[in-house]
């Protein structure tokens, strides 16, 4: 297992979320509306991954939370 991989997302050409898998190693921190607010950051990360022809690590704008509470 890759403990550093907490979430993997699959997006279509329009950057719409098609599927996602969260790790069992942490509780969910955010919901779908919060994710949609990050569209530009997600698009930039996807463009970098396409350019690199492989996965990339993207920074997270989320704060540390306990049991999904801010």
PyMOL commands that set and color helices and strands:
alter all, ss='L'
color gray80, all
select helices_A, chain A and resi 32-36+39-52
alter helices_A, ss='H'
color red, helices_A
select strands_A, chain A and resi 7-11+17-22
alter strands_A, ss='S'
color yellow, strands_A
deselect
rebuild
show_as cartoon
